[in-house]
Amino acid sequence: MDRLSQLLSRFSLTAGVFYSGNICGVHDFDRDARRGHVHLVKRGPVQMLGGPEGGLHITEPSLLFLPRPDVHQLIADDRHGADVVCASIQFGGGGRNPITDSLPDLVIVPLADLPGAEPLLALLYEEAFSAQNGRQAALDRLCELLLIRLLRFCMDQGITQGGALAGLADPKLAKALIGLHAEPARAWTLTAMAGLAGMSRARFALHFRAVTGDTPADYLAAWRITQAQRLLRAGRPLKHVAAEVGYGSPSALTRAFVRKTGHPPTHWLRGLEAGTPETD
């Protein structure tokens, strides 16, 4: 399995297109702690206010992805409007995850710069601006494919802020991360990880931190807790989850969980059920 597919197999991508058509005037979008937002501008111009950049003027067909959207607005001319497709994006059914944590607050790519996207965009526009049977399901799947294209682009172009995607984009670190992601319960040592990368321990440790922003030990601990969260959401008992992610007992996992999230697993799960945004 390739490096991105391995990550997506654990944090499945789900898109939900909630608007497609012509917009005029001001359109408001709330902060969303659980979903990213995609705004696909087929025809503009469109102004985006709020968000990480404060204000953007988009004049060419572009793809905007906000992994952690704050309050923002899209503004189009009252007379001619703009053609857009808007969707929500989730990875693994929750909020925080290694994929979106690796990206800046706003990714904006002119569609002309996205390699090989033309046939996919043609299909997406055909569905978005028509009224065919199965339109919603087709739009959602096509939007998911578009996001995979975008993630590839981000890895290839270095549009990351450390984390998993930056590590997987690095040819040497990718070998170590693929192994670590596949076997979180293994008793990983710095020597074993460095061996997979074909580097000395000292060089590996320095390079790992420079690329991902974490030490190998901190990255491993965070990955284990992220996997524990995924398994707990799926209804796995705590004692089984502890063994599957590399902890000798439920109490050992609970201590690590509290260090990472600030809450024990049971409280964290209750927060999810109550609709409380996930804690880092």
C-alpha positions as CSV (number, residue, x, y, z in Angstrom):
1,M,0.0,0.0,0.0
2,D,1.4,3.4,-0.9
3,R,2.1,6.0,1.7
4,L,-1.0,8.2,1.3
5,S,-3.4,5.2,0.9
6,Q,-2.1,3.8,4.1
7,L,-3.0,7.0,5.9
8,L,-6.4,7.2,4.2
9,S,-7.2,3.6,5.2
10,R,-7.1,4.7,8.8
11,F,-8.7,8.1,8.4
12,S,-11.3,7.5,5.7
13,L,-12.2,10.6,3.6
14,T,-15.8,11.6,3.5
15,A,-17.1,14.5,1.5
16,G,-20.6,16.1,1.7
17,V,-21.4,18.6,-1.0
18,F,-23.9,21.1,0.5
19,Y,-24.1,23.7,-2.2
20,S,-23.5,23.9,-5.9
21,G,-24.7,26.7,-8.2
22,N,-24.5,30.4,-8.7
23,I,-24.0,32.6,-5.6
24,C,-24.7,36.4,-5.4
25,G,-24.0,38.7,-2.5
26,V,-22.7,37.6,0.9
27,H,-22.7,34.0,2.1
28,D,-21.7,33.2,5.7
29,F,-19.9,30.1,7.0
30,D,-19.6,29.3,10.7
31,R,-16.5,27.9,12.5
32,D,-16.5,24.1,12.3
33,A,-14.4,22.1,14.8
34,R,-15.3,18.7,13.2
35,R,-15.2,19.3,9.4
36,G,-13.1,21.0,6.9
37,H,-14.6,23.1,4.2
38,V,-14.0,23.1,0.4
39,H,-14.9,25.9,-1.9
40,L,-14.5,25.1,-5.5
41,V,-14.7,28.3,-7.6
42,K,-15.6,27.4,-11.2
43,R,-16.2,31.0,-12.2
44,G,-15.6,34.2,-10.2
45,P,-14.6,36.6,-9.1
46,V,-15.2,35.7,-5.5
47,Q,-13.9,37.5,-2.4
48,M,-13.3,35.6,0.8
49,L,-13.4,37.5,4.0
50,G,-12.3,36.1,7.4
51,G,-10.3,32.9,7.7
52,P,-6.6,32.7,8.1
53,E,-5.7,35.3,5.4
54,G,-8.3,37.9,6.5
55,G,-9.3,38.7,2.9
56,L,-8.7,37.1,-0.6
57,H,-9.8,38.1,-4.0
58,I,-10.1,35.1,-6.3
59,T,-10.3,35.9,-10.0
60,E,-9.4,32.5,-11.6
61,P,-10.9,29.0,-11.2
62,S,-9.5,27.8,-7.8
63,L,-9.8,25.2,-5.1
64,L,-9.9,26.4,-1.5
65,F,-9.5,24.0,1.3
66,L,-9.9,25.1,5.0
67,P,-8.9,22.1,7.1
68,R,-10.0,23.9,10.4
69,P,-12.5,26.5,9.2
70,D,-13.1,29.6,11.2
71,V,-15.9,32.0,10.6
72,H,-15.6,33.3,7.0
73,Q,-17.7,34.7,4.1
74,L,-17.8,34.3,0.3
75,I,-18.9,37.4,-1.5
76,A,-19.8,37.5,-5.2
77,D,-21.1,40.3,-7.5
78,D,-24.8,40.9,-7.0
79,R,-25.5,41.0,-10.7
80,H,-23.3,38.3,-12.3
81,G,-22.6,36.1,-9.3
82,A,-20.1,33.3,-9.3
83,D,-20.4,29.5,-9.9
84,V,-19.2,27.5,-6.9
85,V,-19.3,24.1,-5.3
86,C,-19.1,23.9,-1.5
87,A,-18.5,20.8,0.6
88,S,-17.7,19.6,4.1
89,I,-14.8,17.2,4.5
90,Q,-14.1,14.7,7.3
91,F,-11.2,12.3,7.8
92,G,-12.1,9.4,10.0
93,G,-15.4,10.8,11.3
94,G,-13.8,13.2,13.8
95,G,-12.2,16.6,14.0
96,R,-8.4,16.5,14.7
97,N,-6.4,14.0,12.6
98,P,-2.9,13.6,11.3
99,I,-3.9,14.6,7.8
100,T,-5.5,18.0,8.4
101,D,-3.1,18.7,11.2
102,S,-0.3,18.5,8.6
103,L,-1.8,21.3,6.5
104,P,-1.9,25.1,6.8
105,D,-5.2,26.8,7.8
106,L,-5.9,27.5,4.1
107,V,-4.8,25.7,1.0
108,I,-5.6,27.6,-2.2
109,V,-4.6,26.1,-5.6
110,P,-5.5,27.5,-9.0
111,L,-7.2,24.6,-10.8
112,A,-4.9,25.0,-13.8
113,D,-2.0,24.0,-11.4
114,L,-3.6,20.8,-10.2
115,P,-2.1,18.0,-12.3
116,G,-4.5,15.8,-14.2
117,A,-7.7,17.3,-12.6
118,E,-9.4,18.4,-15.9
119,P,-11.4,15.2,-16.6
120,L,-12.4,14.9,-12.9
121,L,-13.5,18.5,-12.8
122,A,-15.5,18.1,-16.0
123,L,-17.4,15.2,-14.4
124,L,-17.9,17.1,-11.1
125,Y,-19.3,20.2,-12.9
126,E,-21.6,18.0,-15.0
127,E,-23.1,16.6,-11.8
128,A,-23.1,19.9,-9.9
129,F,-24.9,22.0,-12.5
130,S,-27.5,19.4,-13.6
131,A,-30.3,17.4,-12.0
132,Q,-29.5,13.8,-12.7
133,N,-30.6,10.8,-10.6
134,G,-27.9,10.0,-8.0
135,R,-26.5,13.5,-8.2
136,Q,-25.7,13.9,-4.5
137,A,-23.9,10.6,-4.2
138,A,-21.9,11.2,-7.4
139,L,-20.9,14.7,-6.3
140,D,-19.7,13.5,-2.9
141,R,-17.5,10.8,-4.4
142,L,-16.1,13.1,-7.0
143,C,-15.3,15.6,-4.3
144,E,-13.5,12.9,-2.4
145,L,-11.4,12.1,-5.4
146,L,-10.6,15.8,-5.9
147,L,-9.4,16.0,-2.3
148,I,-7.1,13.0,-2.8
149,R,-5.6,14.9,-5.8
150,L,-5.2,17.9,-3.6
151,L,-3.4,15.9,-0.9
152,R,-1.0,14.5,-3.5
153,F,-0.3,18.0,-4.7
154,C,0.4,19.2,-1.2
155,M,2.8,16.4,-0.5
156,D,4.6,16.9,-3.9
157,Q,4.8,20.7,-3.5
158,G,5.7,20.8,0.2
159,I,2.5,22.5,1.2
160,T,2.6,21.2,4.7
161,Q,3.3,22.4,8.2
162,G,5.1,19.3,9.4
163,G,3.3,16.2,10.7
164,A,2.4,13.0,8.9
165,L,2.1,14.4,5.4
166,A,5.5,16.2,5.5
167,G,7.1,13.0,6.9
168,L,5.6,10.8,4.2
169,A,6.7,13.2,1.5
170,D,10.3,12.7,2.6
171,P,11.8,9.7,0.8
172,K,13.8,8.4,3.8
173,L,11.4,9.2,6.6
174,A,8.5,7.7,4.6
175,K,9.9,4.2,5.1
176,A,10.1,4.6,8.9
177,L,6.6,6.2,9.1
178,I,5.0,3.5,6.9
179,G,6.3,0.9,9.3
180,L,5.3,2.9,12.4
181,H,1.8,3.5,11.1
182,A,1.3,-0.1,10.2
183,E,2.5,-1.5,13.6
184,P,1.8,1.0,16.4
185,A,1.9,-1.7,19.0
186,R,5.5,-2.7,18.1
187,A,8.1,-1.9,20.8
188,W,9.7,0.7,18.5
189,T,13.2,1.9,19.3
190,L,15.1,4.8,17.8
191,T,17.5,2.3,16.3
192,A,14.7,0.3,14.6
193,M,13.1,3.5,13.1
194,A,16.5,4.8,11.9
195,G,17.3,1.5,10.4
196,L,14.2,1.6,8.2
197,A,15.2,5.1,7.1
198,G,18.7,4.0,6.3
199,M,20.2,6.6,8.6
200,S,22.2,6.8,11.8
201,R,20.3,7.3,15.0
202,A,21.6,10.9,15.5
203,R,20.9,11.9,11.9
204,F,17.5,10.3,11.9
205,A,16.4,12.0,15.1
206,L,17.5,15.5,13.9
207,H,16.0,15.0,10.4
208,F,12.8,13.6,11.8
209,R,12.2,16.6,14.1
210,A,13.2,19.1,11.4
211,V,10.7,17.7,8.9
212,T,7.7,16.7,11.1
213,G,8.1,19.1,14.0
214,D,8.2,16.2,16.6
215,T,10.7,13.9,18.1
216,P,10.3,10.3,17.0
217,A,9.1,9.3,20.5
218,D,6.5,12.1,20.6
219,Y,5.3,11.3,17.1
220,L,4.9,7.6,18.0
221,A,3.0,8.5,21.2
222,A,0.7,10.9,19.3
223,W,0.1,8.3,16.6
224,R,-0.8,5.6,19.2
225,I,-3.3,7.9,20.9
226,T,-4.9,8.9,17.6
227,Q,-5.3,5.2,16.7
228,A,-6.8,4.6,20.2
229,Q,-9.3,7.4,19.5
230,R,-10.3,5.8,16.2
231,L,-10.8,2.4,17.8
232,L,-12.7,3.8,20.8
233,R,-15.0,5.7,18.4
234,A,-15.6,2.3,16.7
235,G,-16.8,0.8,20.0
236,R,-13.7,-1.3,20.8
237,P,-13.3,-2.0,24.6
238,L,-10.5,-0.1,26.3
239,K,-8.5,-3.2,27.3
240,H,-8.4,-4.4,23.6
241,V,-7.5,-0.9,22.4
242,A,-4.6,-0.7,24.8
243,A,-3.1,-3.9,23.4
244,E,-3.7,-2.9,19.8
245,V,-1.8,0.4,20.1
246,G,1.1,-0.7,22.2
247,Y,0.2,-0.2,25.9
248,G,0.5,-3.0,28.5
249,S,-2.7,-2.2,30.3
250,P,-5.8,0.0,30.1
251,S,-4.4,2.2,33.0
252,A,-1.2,2.8,31.0
253,L,-3.2,3.9,28.0
254,T,-5.4,6.1,30.2
255,R,-2.3,7.9,31.6
256,A,-1.0,8.5,28.0
257,F,-4.4,9.5,26.8
258,V,-4.7,12.2,29.6
259,R,-1.3,13.5,28.8
260,K,-2.2,14.0,25.1
261,T,-5.9,15.1,25.3
262,G,-6.3,16.3,28.9
263,H,-9.1,13.8,29.5
264,P,-9.4,10.1,30.3
265,P,-10.9,8.0,27.4
266,T,-14.3,7.6,29.0
267,H,-14.7,11.4,29.4
268,W,-13.4,12.0,25.9
269,L,-16.0,9.6,24.5
270,R,-18.8,11.2,26.5
271,G,-17.7,14.6,25.0
272,L,-18.0,13.1,21.5
273,E,-21.5,11.8,22.2
274,A,-22.5,15.2,23.6
275,G,-21.2,16.9,20.5
276,T,-18.4,18.7,22.3
277,P,-15.5,19.5,20.0
278,E,-12.5,17.1,20.3
279,T,-9.6,18.2,22.5
280,D,-6.1,18.1,21.2
